Amino acid sequence: MQVTFDLPDEVVNQLQPFADKLPQILELGLRELNAIAESGFSGMAEVVEFLASLPTAEAIIALRPSESLQAQINTLVEKNRTIGLTVTEEQQWLGYQYLEHIVRMAKARAFKKIKKADAE
């Protein structure tokens, strides 16, 4: 399928080095757009954006879920305990578990980095 876009020059300049990856970029962008539209994934984007900003080790250690992310997690936990999750909710839950794993790894490395700095 062929699609034609009218894009601002600034966007075209940013995309030019990635011309061979445009289908992947569009797919990832659509996924992100859908994730933002679904309130269940909005908190995940916050965490990923935070980690992508290359925060200090101390900031990583201090990272906690936002109130909205924690509320989404609590809702899924309660629903799973009582009536069970839909397939979509199960996917959200798996996503949250994976995100938690990533955050734990980042915190472990941050602790290691601080410990090493203190020893020097």
KENUKE-796304 format. One record per atom (N, C-alpha, C): residue in three letters; chain; z, y, x. Coordinates in steps of 0.1 Angstrom, whole numbers, padded with zeros to 4 digits. Layout:
<recs>
['ALA','A',[Z,Y,X]]
...
</recs>
This chain:
<recs>
['MET','A',[0000,-0012,0008]]
['MET','A',[0000,0000,0000]]
['MET','A',[0000,0012,0009]]
['GLN','A',[-0007,0022,0005]]
['GLN','A',[-0008,0034,0012]]
['GLN','A',[-0002,0046,0004]]
['VAL','A',[0007,0054,0010]]
['VAL','A',[0013,0065,0004]]
['VAL','A',[0011,0077,0012]]
['THR','A',[0009,0089,0005]]
['THR','A',[0007,0101,0012]]
['THR','A',[0018,0111,0009]]
['PHE','A',[0023,0118,0019]]
['PHE','A',[0034,0127,0017]]
['PHE','A',[0031,0141,0022]]
['ASP','A',[0036,0151,0016]]
['ASP','A',[0036,0164,0021]]
['ASP','A',[0050,0167,0026]]
['LEU','A',[0051,0168,0039]]
['LEU','A',[0064,0170,0045]]
['LEU','A',[0065,0183,0053]]
['PRO','A',[0076,0189,0054]]
['PRO','A',[0078,0202,0062]]
['PRO','A',[0075,0198,0077]]
['ASP','A',[0070,0208,0084]]
['ASP','A',[0066,0206,0098]]
['ASP','A',[0078,0201,0106]]
['GLU','A',[0090,0205,0103]]
['GLU','A',[0102,0201,0111]]
['GLU','A',[0104,0186,0109]]
['VAL','A',[0102,0181,0097]]
['VAL','A',[0104,0167,0094]]
['VAL','A',[0093,0159,0101]]
['VAL','A',[0081,0164,0101]]
['VAL','A',[0070,0157,0108]]
['VAL','A',[0073,0156,0123]]
['ASN','A',[0077,0167,0129]]
['ASN','A',[0081,0167,0143]]
['ASN','A',[0092,0157,0146]]
['GLN','A',[0101,0155,0137]]
['GLN','A',[0112,0146,0140]]
['GLN','A',[0107,0131,0138]]
['LEU','A',[0098,0129,0129]]
['LEU','A',[0093,0116,0127]]
['LEU','A',[0082,0111,0137]]
['GLN','A',[0075,0120,0143]]
['GLN','A',[0064,0117,0152]]
['GLN','A',[0067,0106,0162]]
['PRO','A',[0079,0107,0169]]
['PRO','A',[0082,0096,0179]]
['PRO','A',[0084,0083,0173]]
['PHE','A',[0086,0082,0160]]
['PHE','A',[0090,0070,0153]]
['PHE','A',[0078,0066,0143]]
['ALA','A',[0066,0070,0146]]
['ALA','A',[0055,0067,0137]]
['ALA','A',[0053,0053,0134]]
['ASP','A',[0055,0044,0144]]
['ASP','A',[0054,0030,0142]]
['ASP','A',[0065,0023,0134]]
['LYS','A',[0076,0031,0132]]
['LYS','A',[0087,0026,0125]]
['LYS','A',[0090,0032,0111]]
['LEU','A',[0080,0039,0106]]
['LEU','A',[0081,0046,0094]]
['LEU','A',[0085,0037,0082]]
['PRO','A',[0079,0025,0081]]
['PRO','A',[0083,0016,0070]]
['PRO','A',[0098,0013,0070]]
['GLN','A',[0103,0010,0082]]
['GLN','A',[0117,0007,0084]]
['GLN','A',[0126,0019,0081]]
['ILE','A',[0122,0030,0086]]
['ILE','A',[0129,0043,0083]]
['ILE','A',[0130,0045,0068]]
['LEU','A',[0119,0044,0061]]
['LEU','A',[0119,0046,0047]]
['LEU','A',[0128,0035,0040]]
['GLU','A',[0128,0023,0044]]
['GLU','A',[0136,0013,0038]]
['GLU','A',[0151,0016,0040]]
['LEU','A',[0154,0019,0053]]
['LEU','A',[0168,0023,0055]]
['LEU','A',[0173,0035,0048]]
['GLY','A',[0164,0045,0047]]
['GLY','A',[0167,0057,0039]]
['GLY','A',[0169,0054,0025]]
['LEU','A',[0161,0045,0019]]
['LEU','A',[0163,0042,0005]]
['LEU','A',[0176,0034,0003]]
['ARG','A',[0179,0025,0012]]
['ARG','A',[0191,0018,0012]]
['ARG','A',[0203,0028,0012]]
['GLU','A',[0203,0037,0021]]
['GLU','A',[0214,0047,0022]]
['GLU','A',[0214,0056,0009]]
['LEU','A',[0203,0060,0004]]
['LEU','A',[0203,0067,-0008]]
['LEU','A',[0209,0060,-0020]]
['ASN','A',[0205,0047,-0021]]
['ASN','A',[0211,0038,-0031]]
['ASN','A',[0226,0036,-0029]]
['ALA','A',[0230,0035,-0017]]
['ALA','A',[0244,0033,-0014]]
['ALA','A',[0252,0045,-0018]]
['ILE','A',[0247,0057,-0015]]
['ILE','A',[0254,0069,-0019]]
['ILE','A',[0254,0071,-0034]]
['ALA','A',[0243,0066,-0041]]
['ALA','A',[0243,0067,-0056]]
['ALA','A',[0253,0058,-0062]]
['GLU','A',[0256,0047,-0055]]
['GLU','A',[0266,0037,-0060]]
['GLU','A',[0279,0041,-0055]]
['SER','A',[0288,0045,-0063]]
['SER','A',[0301,0050,-0058]]
['SER','A',[0308,0040,-0050]]
['GLY','A',[0305,0027,-0051]]
['GLY','A',[0311,0017,-0044]]
['GLY','A',[0308,0017,-0029]]
['PHE','A',[0298,0024,-0025]]
['PHE','A',[0295,0024,-0010]]
['PHE','A',[0297,0038,-0004]]
['SER','A',[0301,0048,-0012]]
['SER','A',[0302,0061,-0006]]
['SER','A',[0312,0062,0005]]
['GLY','A',[0323,0055,0004]]
['GLY','A',[0333,0055,0014]]
['GLY','A',[0328,0048,0027]]
['MET','A',[0320,0039,0026]]
['MET','A',[0314,0032,0038]]
['MET','A',[0306,0042,0046]]
['ALA','A',[0298,0050,0040]]
['ALA','A',[0290,0060,0047]]
['ALA','A',[0299,0069,0054]]
['GLU','A',[0310,0073,0048]]
['GLU','A',[0320,0082,0055]]
['GLU','A',[0325,0076,0068]]
['VAL','A',[0328,0064,0068]]
['VAL','A',[0334,0057,0080]]
['VAL','A',[0323,0056,0090]]
['VAL','A',[0311,0052,0086]]
['VAL','A',[0300,0050,0096]]
['VAL','A',[0297,0063,0102]]
['GLU','A',[0296,0074,0094]]
['GLU','A',[0293,0087,0100]]
['GLU','A',[0304,0092,0109]]
['PHE','A',[0316,0089,0106]]
['PHE','A',[0327,0092,0115]]
['PHE','A',[0326,0085,0128]]
['LEU','A',[0323,0072,0128]]
['LEU','A',[0322,0064,0141]]
['LEU','A',[0310,0069,0148]]
['ALA','A',[0299,0072,0141]]
['ALA','A',[0287,0077,0148]]
['ALA','A',[0289,0090,0155]]
['SER','A',[0299,0098,0151]]
['SER','A',[0301,0111,0157]]
['SER','A',[0308,0110,0171]]
['LEU','A',[0310,0097,0175]]
['LEU','A',[0317,0094,0188]]
['LEU','A',[0330,0101,0189]]
['PRO','A',[0340,0098,0180]]
['PRO','A',[0353,0105,0181]]
['PRO','A',[0361,0100,0193]]
['THR','A',[0372,0107,0195]]
['THR','A',[0381,0103,0206]]
['THR','A',[0388,0090,0202]]
['ALA','A',[0394,0084,0212]]
['ALA','A',[0401,0072,0210]]
['ALA','A',[0413,0075,0200]]
['GLU','A',[0419,0086,0202]]
['GLU','A',[0430,0089,0193]]
['GLU','A',[0426,0091,0179]]
['ALA','A',[0414,0097,0177]]
['ALA','A',[0409,0099,0163]]
['ALA','A',[0406,0086,0157]]
['ILE','A',[0400,0077,0165]]
['ILE','A',[0397,0063,0160]]
['ILE','A',[0410,0056,0155]]
['ILE','A',[0420,0057,0163]]
['ILE','A',[0433,0050,0160]]
['ILE','A',[0439,0056,0147]]
['ALA','A',[0437,0069,0146]]
['ALA','A',[0443,0076,0134]]
['ALA','A',[0434,0074,0121]]
['LEU','A',[0422,0068,0122]]
['LEU','A',[0413,0066,0111]]
['LEU','A',[0420,0058,0100]]
['ARG','A',[0420,0063,0088]]
['ARG','A',[0424,0056,0076]]
['ARG','A',[0414,0058,0065]]
['PRO','A',[0413,0049,0056]]
['PRO','A',[0404,0051,0045]]
['PRO','A',[0407,0063,0037]]
['SER','A',[0396,0070,0032]]
['SER','A',[0398,0081,0023]]
['SER','A',[0404,0076,0010]]
['GLU','A',[0410,0086,0003]]
['GLU','A',[0416,0082,-0010]]
['GLU','A',[0405,0075,-0019]]
['SER','A',[0393,0080,-0019]]
['SER','A',[0383,0074,-0028]]
['SER','A',[0379,0060,-0023]]
['LEU','A',[0378,0058,-0010]]
['LEU','A',[0375,0045,-0005]]
['LEU','A',[0386,0035,-0008]]
['GLN','A',[0398,0039,-0006]]
['GLN','A',[0410,0031,-0009]]
['GLN','A',[0410,0027,-0023]]
['ALA','A',[0407,0037,-0032]]
['ALA','A',[0407,0034,-0046]]
['ALA','A',[0397,0024,-0050]]
['GLN','A',[0385,0025,-0044]]
['GLN','A',[0374,0015,-0047]]
['GLN','A',[0378,0001,-0042]]
['ILE','A',[0384,0000,-0031]]
['ILE','A',[0389,-0013,-0025]]
['ILE','A',[0400,-0018,-0035]]
['ASN','A',[0409,-0010,-0038]]
['ASN','A',[0420,-0014,-0047]]
['ASN','A',[0415,-0019,-0061]]
['THR','A',[0405,-0013,-0066]]
['THR','A',[0399,-0017,-0078]]
['THR','A',[0392,-0031,-0077]]
['LEU','A',[0385,-0033,-0066]]
['LEU','A',[0379,-0046,-0064]]
['LEU','A',[0389,-0057,-0062]]
['VAL','A',[0400,-0054,-0055]]
['VAL','A',[0411,-0064,-0052]]
['VAL','A',[0417,-0068,-0066]]
['GLU','A',[0420,-0058,-0074]]
['GLU','A',[0426,-0060,-0087]]
['GLU','A',[0417,-0068,-0096]]
['LYS','A',[0404,-0064,-0096]]
['LYS','A',[0395,-0071,-0105]]
['LYS','A',[0393,-0085,-0100]]
['ASN','A',[0392,-0087,-0087]]
['ASN','A',[0391,-0101,-0082]]
['ASN','A',[0403,-0109,-0086]]
['ARG','A',[0415,-0103,-0086]]
['ARG','A',[0427,-0111,-0089]]
['ARG','A',[0428,-0114,-0104]]
['THR','A',[0422,-0106,-0112]]
['THR','A',[0424,-0108,-0126]]
['THR','A',[0412,-0115,-0133]]
['ILE','A',[0400,-0108,-0133]]
['ILE','A',[0389,-0114,-0140]]
['ILE','A',[0377,-0118,-0132]]
['GLY','A',[0378,-0115,-0119]]
['GLY','A',[0367,-0119,-0110]]
['GLY','A',[0357,-0109,-0108]]
['LEU','A',[0349,-0110,-0097]]
['LEU','A',[0339,-0100,-0094]]
['LEU','A',[0325,-0104,-0098]]
['THR','A',[0317,-0094,-0101]]
['THR','A',[0303,-0097,-0104]]
['THR','A',[0296,-0099,-0090]]
['VAL','A',[0284,-0104,-0090]]
['VAL','A',[0276,-0106,-0078]]
['VAL','A',[0276,-0093,-0070]]
['THR','A',[0273,-0082,-0076]]
['THR','A',[0272,-0069,-0070]]
['THR','A',[0285,-0065,-0063]]
['GLU','A',[0296,-0067,-0071]]
['GLU','A',[0309,-0064,-0066]]
['GLU','A',[0313,-0073,-0054]]
['GLU','A',[0309,-0085,-0055]]
['GLU','A',[0312,-0095,-0044]]
['GLU','A',[0304,-0090,-0031]]
['GLN','A',[0292,-0085,-0033]]
['GLN','A',[0285,-0079,-0021]]
['GLN','A',[0292,-0067,-0016]]
['GLN','A',[0297,-0058,-0025]]
['GLN','A',[0305,-0047,-0020]]
['GLN','A',[0317,-0051,-0013]]
['TRP','A',[0324,-0061,-0018]]
['TRP','A',[0336,-0066,-0011]]
['TRP','A',[0333,-0071,0003]]
['LEU','A',[0322,-0079,0004]]
['LEU','A',[0318,-0084,0017]]
['LEU','A',[0315,-0072,0027]]
['GLY','A',[0308,-0062,0021]]
['GLY','A',[0306,-0050,0029]]
['GLY','A',[0318,-0043,0034]]
['TYR','A',[0328,-0042,0025]]
['TYR','A',[0341,-0036,0029]]
['TYR','A',[0348,-0045,0040]]
['GLN','A',[0347,-0058,0039]]
['GLN','A',[0353,-0067,0049]]
['GLN','A',[0346,-0065,0062]]
['TYR','A',[0333,-0064,0062]]
['TYR','A',[0326,-0062,0075]]
['TYR','A',[0329,-0048,0081]]
['LEU','A',[0330,-0038,0072]]
['LEU','A',[0334,-0025,0077]]
['LEU','A',[0348,-0025,0083]]
['GLU','A',[0357,-0032,0077]]
['GLU','A',[0370,-0033,0082]]
['GLU','A',[0370,-0040,0096]]
['HIS','A',[0362,-0050,0097]]
['HIS','A',[0361,-0057,0110]]
['HIS','A',[0356,-0047,0121]]
['ILE','A',[0346,-0039,0118]]
['ILE','A',[0341,-0029,0127]]
['ILE','A',[0351,-0019,0131]]
['VAL','A',[0359,-0014,0121]]
['VAL','A',[0369,-0004,0124]]
['VAL','A',[0380,-0011,0133]]
['ARG','A',[0384,-0023,0130]]
['ARG','A',[0394,-0030,0138]]
['ARG','A',[0389,-0031,0153]]
['MET','A',[0376,-0035,0154]]
['MET','A',[0371,-0036,0168]]
['MET','A',[0371,-0022,0175]]
['ALA','A',[0368,-0012,0168]]
['ALA','A',[0368,0002,0174]]
['ALA','A',[0382,0006,0177]]
['LYS','A',[0392,0003,0169]]
['LYS','A',[0406,0006,0172]]
['LYS','A',[0411,-0002,0184]]
['ALA','A',[0407,-0015,0185]]
['ALA','A',[0412,-0023,0196]]
['ALA','A',[0406,-0017,0209]]
['ARG','A',[0394,-0013,0209]]
['ARG','A',[0388,-0007,0221]]
['ARG','A',[0394,0007,0224]]
['ALA','A',[0397,0014,0214]]
['ALA','A',[0404,0027,0216]]
['ALA','A',[0418,0025,0222]]
['PHE','A',[0425,0015,0217]]
['PHE','A',[0438,0012,0223]]
['PHE','A',[0437,0008,0237]]
['LYS','A',[0427,0000,0240]]
['LYS','A',[0425,-0004,0254]]
['LYS','A',[0421,0008,0263]]
['LYS','A',[0413,0017,0258]]
['LYS','A',[0409,0028,0265]]
['LYS','A',[0421,0037,0269]]
['ILE','A',[0430,0039,0259]]
['ILE','A',[0442,0047,0261]]
['ILE','A',[0451,0041,0270]]
['LYS','A',[0453,0028,0269]]
['LYS','A',[0462,0020,0278]]
['LYS','A',[0457,0021,0292]]
['LYS','A',[0444,0020,0294]]
['LYS','A',[0438,0021,0308]]
['LYS','A',[0440,0035,0313]]
['ALA','A',[0438,0045,0305]]
['ALA','A',[0440,0059,0310]]
['ALA','A',[0454,0062,0313]]
['ASP','A',[0463,0056,0306]]
['ASP','A',[0478,0058,0309]]
['ASP','A',[0481,0051,0322]]
['ALA','A',[0475,0040,0325]]
['ALA','A',[0478,0032,0337]]
['ALA','A',[0473,0039,0350]]
['GLU','A',[0463,0048,0348]]
['GLU','A',[0457,0054,0360]]
['GLU','A',[0464,0066,0364]]
</recs>
